[in-house]
Amino acid sequence: MSGMRALDDILVLDLSRVLAGPWSTQILADLGATVIKVEKPGEGDDTRSWGPPFLKDPQTGERADSSYYLSANRGKQSITVDMSTEEGQALLRDLALKADVLVENYKVGGLKKYGLDYASLSPLNPKLVYCSITGFGQTGPYAPRAGYDFLIQGMGGLMSVTGERDDLPGGGPQKAGVALADVMTGLYSTIAIVSALNQRHRSGKGQYLDMALLDVQVGTLANQALYYLVSGQAPIRMGNGHAAIVPYQGFPCADGYVILAIGNDGQFSRFADEIGRTDWLQDERFATGIARVANRAVVVAAIEAETRKYSMNDLIARLEKRAVPCGPINTVDRVFADPQVQARGMQQEVPHSLMGSVPTLASPLKMSDSPVSYDRGPPLLGEHTEEVLGKYLGLDAARIADLRSRKVI
């Protein structure tokens, strides 16, 4: 390993809050960028108070930051600046002139009155990569609207293909259990930022990135979108089932659920043999993949009656020996107890100024020469204000104390 980190020469000014923007800037921090998170004095990022659960101050027992905030803000430095004041705006403008990247998720045009929009900053810092994240983008009839993950999952089609069929118990549209529109927008924003930085090596210029949650949600409909665009028919909800493969869903066991992902007749034959139902192989309803799809209800009910006889671990062990694709539907506690998840180091500890250390999800980025490090945890509100203003803007202690006394910072 070189000891370098992929983005350790990049300075990011983070004016975003909640999830999509912070998710992107957390990835940039993971990759080595210096990320300065700008927050409102006395309040900070909305998610600091989105709980429970919350951290508790070990000295006073008082409530501290939420687990939600911790999930998207490791590796950053927090400063508090009142953007509504002219001096606060000047401080942020000066930081933007030194930054390589600025990320914001204000409403369309929301930063123009502060002189912190791209049109104001780009002439002063032509190398700036400026990423705006909104619900609906900078153009189009919905541009002025606020966009939230739940709304976007609905409007962008994800909920129309997620959930049980309408004619079955519990049927109806469901949102994903994770704010996927936000997280995916954070991922796509990071791709756009890194791509723009790479182009800047050749052009010498930054650029403006217009990222929209709705665009990302529609763009990640993937095969479901093409199902419609090719056939003209909208795909429907199928619960955990698959339109063209049976069995390919979760099945109940004595102590939980196991997924069977049996993609061909050979796998089905081995499955039937292992659970003592070779008679299925002589039943025309079960014998071929096409027949199993045509007789889905009968096949699924028959398999459910058999899988209920086993514990999850027993059934999985038996089927894995026969090379039948399967796996558990894990609760989150079982995820972190899984030996593969543990072997890949997906739970880490990071330093924290109040708690000593706090748990964090590891980055899934495994890079041989510039690995992610976990040397900086989520910052306390305004923890680095003096450090950042001194280092990047050259402000001395007296000047910083004056700004603080007047609540500019």
C-alpha positions as MATLAB code, in Angstrom:
seq = 'MSGMRALDDILVLDLSRVLAGPWSTQILADLGATVIKVEKPGEGDDTRSWGPPFLKDPQTGERADSSYYLSANRGKQSITVDMSTEEGQALLRDLALKADVLVENYKVGGLKKYGLDYASLSPLNPKLVYCSITGFGQTGPYAPRAGYDFLIQGMGGLMSVTGERDDLPGGGPQKAGVALADVMTGLYSTIAIVSALNQRHRSGKGQYLDMALLDVQVGTLANQALYYLVSGQAPIRMGNGHAAIVPYQGFPCADGYVILAIGNDGQFSRFADEIGRTDWLQDERFATGIARVANRAVVVAAIEAETRKYSMNDLIARLEKRAVPCGPINTVDRVFADPQVQARGMQQEVPHSLMGSVPTLASPLKMSDSPVSYDRGPPLLGEHTEEVLGKYLGLDAARIADLRSRKVI';
ca = [
       0.000    0.000    0.000;
       1.201    3.502   -0.847;
      -0.117    5.203    2.292;
      -1.971    7.632    0.045;
      -5.731    7.912   -0.025;
      -7.532    8.339   -3.327;
      -8.856   11.874   -2.660;
      -6.483   13.159   -0.006;
      -5.726   16.279   -2.056;
      -9.400   17.280   -2.352;
     -11.197   19.839   -0.164;
     -14.995   19.564    0.004;
     -17.334   22.237    1.352;
     -20.467   20.383    2.443;
     -23.597   22.534    2.671;
     -25.917   19.517    2.621;
     -27.935   17.910    5.366;
     -30.153   14.875    6.077;
     -29.112   11.930    3.864;
     -28.500   12.158    0.102;
     -25.881   14.916    0.276;
     -24.228   13.707    3.491;
     -24.086   10.164    2.100;
     -22.138   11.443   -0.884;
     -19.764   13.569    1.174;
     -19.201   10.701    3.618;
     -18.015    8.574    0.698;
     -15.692   11.385   -0.368;
     -14.362   11.543    3.205;
     -13.893    7.766    3.208;
     -11.763    8.178    0.093;
      -9.562   10.711    1.851;
     -11.101   14.077    0.996;
     -11.154   16.766    3.664;
     -14.871   17.443    4.145;
     -15.960   20.605    5.971;
     -19.574   20.181    7.059;
     -21.314   23.539    7.508;
     -24.137   23.588   10.060;
     -26.474   26.110   11.602;
     -25.299   27.333   15.022;
     -27.192   25.754   17.887;
     -29.137   23.359   15.657;
     -26.999   21.594   13.114;
     -28.035   18.917   10.666;
     -31.700   17.963   11.111;
     -30.760   14.321   11.612;
     -28.835   15.042   14.822;
     -32.262   15.014   16.508;
     -33.880   12.229   14.455;
     -34.241    9.411   16.931;
     -34.341    7.332   18.987;
     -31.837    5.894   19.472;
     -29.470    8.616   20.647;
     -26.008    8.707   22.109;
     -25.859    9.811   25.733;
     -23.194   12.073   27.178;
     -21.208    9.767   29.468;
     -20.622   12.607   31.925;
     -24.082   14.166   32.151;
     -26.359   11.454   30.786;
     -27.952   14.044   28.497;
     -29.090   13.162   25.008;
     -26.518   13.657   22.276;
     -26.553   12.905   18.543;
     -28.818   10.302   16.958;
     -27.784    7.069   15.304;
     -29.260    8.465   12.061;
     -26.756   11.331   12.096;
     -23.903    8.952   12.889;
     -24.760    6.842    9.835;
     -23.879    9.503    7.259;
     -21.276   11.847    8.736;
     -18.092   10.026    9.703;
     -14.797   11.456    8.560;
     -15.981   15.075    8.417;
     -15.149   18.310   10.200;
     -18.092   20.358   11.496;
     -18.204   24.139   11.581;
     -21.141   26.311   12.596;
     -21.803   29.431   10.544;
     -24.917   31.593   10.397;
     -25.491   31.844    6.672;
     -28.160   34.506    7.128;
     -25.524   37.076    8.160;
     -23.323   38.907    5.680;
     -20.202   37.947    7.607;
     -21.278   34.307    7.644;
     -21.822   34.420    3.912;
     -18.383   35.963    3.451;
     -16.767   33.195    5.489;
     -18.437   30.499    3.414;
     -17.608   32.277    0.182;
     -13.947   32.437    1.189;
     -13.980   28.724    1.988;
     -15.657   27.987   -1.358;
     -12.840   29.800   -3.137;
     -10.375   27.323   -1.631;
     -12.550   24.252   -2.176;
     -12.370   21.713   -4.970;
     -15.958   20.564   -4.464;
     -19.104   22.120   -3.022;
     -22.156   19.953   -2.284;
     -25.537   21.463   -1.385;
     -29.149   20.346   -1.225;
     -31.082   23.580   -0.804;
     -34.231   24.261   -2.795;
     -33.701   25.461   -6.343;
     -32.227   28.971   -6.179;
     -32.031   28.851   -2.396;
     -28.369   29.855   -2.178;
     -28.488   32.653   -4.730;
     -29.518   35.276   -2.159;
     -26.430   34.379   -0.133;
     -24.056   34.636   -3.076;
     -23.271   30.943   -2.685;
     -24.835   29.633   -5.889;
     -22.761   28.283   -8.754;
     -23.205   31.383  -10.899;
     -21.752   33.538   -8.114;
     -18.884   31.245   -7.139;
     -17.723   29.828  -10.469;
     -16.194   33.103  -11.789;
     -14.257   33.395   -8.518;
     -13.182   29.735   -8.468;
     -13.358   28.346  -12.016;
     -12.026   24.963  -10.844;
     -14.926   24.420   -8.471;
     -17.034   21.275   -8.954;
     -20.445   22.313   -7.652;
     -23.019   19.583   -6.953;
     -26.653   20.513   -6.307;
     -28.923   17.745   -5.010;
     -32.680   18.317   -5.087;
     -35.821   16.240   -5.266;
     -36.673   17.050   -8.874;
     -33.699   18.835  -10.397;
     -33.100   22.394  -11.505;
     -35.521   22.280  -14.463;
     -39.000   20.998  -15.222;
     -42.432   21.752  -13.731;
     -41.630   20.103  -10.380;
     -38.303   21.867   -9.853;
     -39.577   24.186   -7.088;
     -41.016   21.319   -5.041;
     -39.362   19.793   -2.002;
     -38.550   16.141   -2.531;
     -38.394   13.452    0.150;
     -37.301    9.857   -0.232;
     -40.739    8.345    0.456;
     -42.382   10.597   -2.133;
     -39.701    9.795   -4.671;
     -39.970    6.038   -4.166;
     -43.676    6.404   -4.944;
     -43.411    8.855   -7.830;
     -40.424    7.098   -9.373;
     -42.106    3.708   -9.680;
     -40.192    1.722   -7.047;
     -43.241    1.190   -4.845;
     -45.278   -0.049   -7.803;
     -42.981   -3.083   -8.052;
     -42.309   -3.505   -4.308;
     -44.728   -5.326   -2.023;
     -47.142   -8.227   -2.158;
     -49.706   -8.605   -4.939;
     -52.920   -6.680   -4.387;
     -55.011   -9.870   -4.320;
     -53.017  -11.458   -1.466;
     -53.054  -10.691    2.271;
     -50.878   -7.685    2.980;
     -50.970   -6.736   -0.681;
     -50.265   -3.232   -1.868;
     -47.356   -0.909   -2.566;
     -44.493   -0.770   -0.089;
     -41.509    1.490    0.272;
     -38.091   -0.046    0.756;
     -36.981   -0.327    4.370;
     -33.943    1.867    3.645;
     -34.189    5.355    2.125;
     -32.952    4.023   -1.192;
     -33.716    7.083   -3.300;
     -31.554    9.186   -0.988;
     -28.763    6.628   -0.738;
     -28.664    5.975   -4.485;
     -28.645    9.710   -5.198;
     -25.690   10.021   -2.846;
     -23.920    7.264   -4.755;
     -24.641    8.765   -8.170;
     -23.604   12.197   -6.912;
     -20.269   10.779   -5.813;
     -19.768    9.208   -9.232;
     -20.535   12.551  -10.874;
     -18.177   14.442   -8.530;
     -15.264   12.066   -9.025;
     -15.859   12.091  -12.793;
     -15.886   15.902  -12.855;
     -12.649   16.005  -10.852;
     -11.055   13.645  -13.350;
     -12.183   15.814  -16.263;
     -10.777   18.849  -14.460;
      -7.308   17.285  -14.754;
      -7.650   17.692  -18.523;
      -9.786   20.821  -18.879;
      -8.589   22.797  -15.863;
     -12.211   23.735  -15.165;
     -14.872   22.635  -12.751;
     -18.522   22.217  -13.664;
     -22.061   22.211  -12.341;
     -23.758   18.929  -11.390;
     -27.571   18.871  -11.301;
     -28.587   15.754   -9.342;
     -32.241   14.884   -8.743;
     -33.711   12.152   -6.568;
     -36.488   11.488   -9.093;
     -33.991   11.119  -11.958;
     -31.989    8.629   -9.932;
     -35.053    6.639   -8.877;
     -36.299    6.383  -12.454;
     -32.793    5.597  -13.694;
     -32.422    2.719  -11.245;
     -35.658    0.985  -12.208;
     -33.211   -0.948  -14.397;
     -34.743   -4.129  -15.877;
     -38.227   -3.198  -14.641;
     -38.102   -0.004  -16.699;
     -37.013   -1.897  -19.798;
     -39.763   -4.467  -19.215;
     -42.200   -1.600  -19.732;
     -40.297    0.211  -22.505;
     -39.974   -2.980  -24.563;
     -43.388   -4.537  -23.896;
     -45.561   -1.507  -23.262;
     -46.886   -3.226  -20.133;
     -46.209   -1.937  -16.647;
     -44.646   -4.571  -14.380;
     -46.629   -5.517  -11.300;
     -45.806   -6.289   -7.699;
     -44.970   -9.914   -7.095;
     -43.951   -9.855   -3.464;
     -40.735  -11.842   -3.185;
     -41.543  -13.894   -6.258;
     -39.916  -13.802   -9.689;
     -41.878  -13.431  -12.919;
     -39.972  -16.175  -14.759;
     -38.488  -18.465  -12.082;
     -40.139  -20.712   -9.463;
     -39.039  -21.241   -6.728;
     -37.255  -17.907   -6.364;
     -38.490  -16.338   -3.141;
     -38.492  -16.632    0.640;
     -39.946  -19.707    2.330;
     -40.853  -20.183    6.009;
     -38.778  -22.433    8.260;
     -39.399  -23.367   11.872;
     -37.395  -20.361   13.109;
     -37.338  -17.819   10.280;
     -37.193  -17.587    6.503;
     -34.877  -19.021    3.881;
     -34.554  -17.812    0.310;
     -34.549  -20.449   -2.418;
     -33.111  -19.136   -5.683;
     -33.468  -22.233   -7.855;
     -32.748  -21.147  -11.394;
     -32.784  -24.406  -13.374;
     -34.213  -27.909  -13.419;
     -31.009  -29.538  -12.229;
     -31.005  -27.455   -9.070;
     -34.685  -28.222   -8.512;
     -34.031  -31.946   -8.901;
     -31.306  -31.846   -6.242;
     -33.554  -29.788   -3.966;
     -36.441  -32.246   -4.282;
     -34.129  -35.186   -3.638;
     -32.591  -33.596   -0.536;
     -35.942  -32.939    1.145;
     -37.334  -36.363    0.198;
     -39.807  -35.245   -2.468;
     -38.521  -36.993   -5.577;
     -42.164  -37.616   -6.445;
     -42.309  -33.999   -7.577;
     -39.988  -34.864  -10.441;
     -42.633  -37.154  -11.928;
     -45.351  -34.511  -11.492;
     -45.769  -32.494  -14.686;
     -46.620  -29.404  -12.648;
     -43.176  -29.506  -10.989;
     -40.906  -31.137  -13.548;
     -39.799  -28.104  -15.581;
     -39.221  -24.424  -14.953;
     -41.979  -23.428  -17.377;
     -44.417  -25.757  -15.659;
     -43.485  -24.479  -12.211;
     -44.162  -20.899  -13.301;
     -47.527  -21.912  -14.785;
     -48.456  -23.697  -11.536;
     -46.834  -21.193   -9.181;
     -49.449  -21.303   -6.400;
     -49.462  -25.098   -6.151;
     -45.664  -25.380   -6.263;
     -45.065  -22.636   -3.713;
     -47.618  -24.072   -1.280;
     -46.069  -27.526   -1.561;
     -42.562  -26.221   -0.921;
     -43.748  -24.138    2.041;
     -45.224  -27.249    3.657;
     -41.809  -28.940    3.450;
     -39.532  -26.035    4.476;
     -41.529  -25.483    7.667;
     -40.175  -28.828    8.900;
     -36.602  -27.527    9.078;
     -34.687  -24.906   11.007;
     -33.039  -22.250    8.879;
     -29.515  -23.440    9.606;
     -30.347  -27.103    8.987;
     -32.054  -26.500    5.661;
     -29.314  -24.168    4.441;
     -26.571  -26.602    5.420;
     -28.290  -29.478    3.637;
     -28.952  -27.507    0.462;
     -25.499  -25.941    0.302;
     -23.993  -29.436    0.250;
     -26.103  -30.129   -2.838;
     -25.192  -26.813   -4.523;
     -28.751  -25.542   -4.315;
     -28.681  -21.721   -4.137;
     -30.163  -20.588   -0.827;
     -29.610  -18.269    2.096;
     -31.267  -16.828    5.186;
     -33.453  -13.749    5.400;
     -31.446  -12.229    8.211;
     -32.610   -9.757   10.775;
     -30.087   -6.958   11.212;
     -28.610   -8.531   14.347;
     -28.009  -11.750   12.392;
     -26.386   -9.747    9.588;
     -23.652   -8.544   11.920;
     -23.251  -12.015   13.410;
     -22.773  -13.534    9.964;
     -19.221  -14.901    9.565;
     -18.904  -13.541    6.019;
     -19.939  -10.040    7.102;
     -17.506  -10.265   10.000;
     -14.702  -11.539    7.779;
     -15.213   -8.566    5.454;
     -14.981   -6.127    8.372;
     -18.331   -4.473    7.752;
     -18.599   -3.216   11.332;
     -15.939   -0.792   12.510;
     -15.295    1.568   15.409;
     -14.377    5.200   14.834;
     -13.097    7.832   17.274;
     -15.673   10.167   18.815;
     -14.890   13.220   20.906;
     -17.739   12.655   23.350;
     -18.016    8.870   23.519;
     -14.421    7.834   22.913;
     -15.545    5.675   20.036;
     -18.788    4.813   18.268;
     -19.740    1.978   15.904;
     -19.976    2.607   12.200;
     -20.753    0.703    9.045;
     -17.624    0.026    7.062;
     -17.334    1.306    3.547;
     -17.853   -1.472    0.994;
     -14.988    0.032   -1.034;
     -12.028   -2.340   -0.785;
      -9.043   -0.687   -2.486;
      -5.613   -2.314   -2.452;
      -3.451    0.795   -2.744;
      -5.563    3.527   -1.139;
      -7.848    1.851    1.394;
     -10.535    3.562    3.419;
      -9.393    4.394    6.943;
     -11.510    4.960   10.024;
      -9.479    7.582   11.851;
     -12.156   10.249   12.176;
     -15.694    9.716   13.464;
     -18.832   11.843   13.090;
     -18.081   15.330   14.444;
     -19.831   17.107   17.273;
     -21.754   20.206   16.253;
     -19.226   22.948   15.468;
     -16.354   20.850   16.782;
     -13.870   22.118   14.195;
     -14.979   25.734   13.707;
     -11.854   27.330   15.161;
      -9.527   24.823   13.500;
     -11.027   25.276   10.025;
     -11.299   29.066   10.139;
      -7.745   29.335   11.391;
      -6.235   26.856    8.950;
      -8.021   27.833    5.756;
      -8.909   31.485    6.296;
      -6.088   32.539    8.590;
      -8.370   33.936   11.304;
      -6.700   34.397   14.691;
      -8.202   33.590   18.085;
      -9.351   37.181   18.690;
     -11.182   37.371   15.365;
     -12.833   33.983   15.942;
     -13.866   35.014   19.477;
     -15.416   38.190   18.061;
     -17.412   36.265   15.463;
     -18.585   33.857   18.118;
     -19.632   36.654   20.486;
     -21.822   38.094   17.725;
     -23.224   34.627   16.881;
     -21.900   34.656   13.320;
     -20.351   31.284   14.170;
];
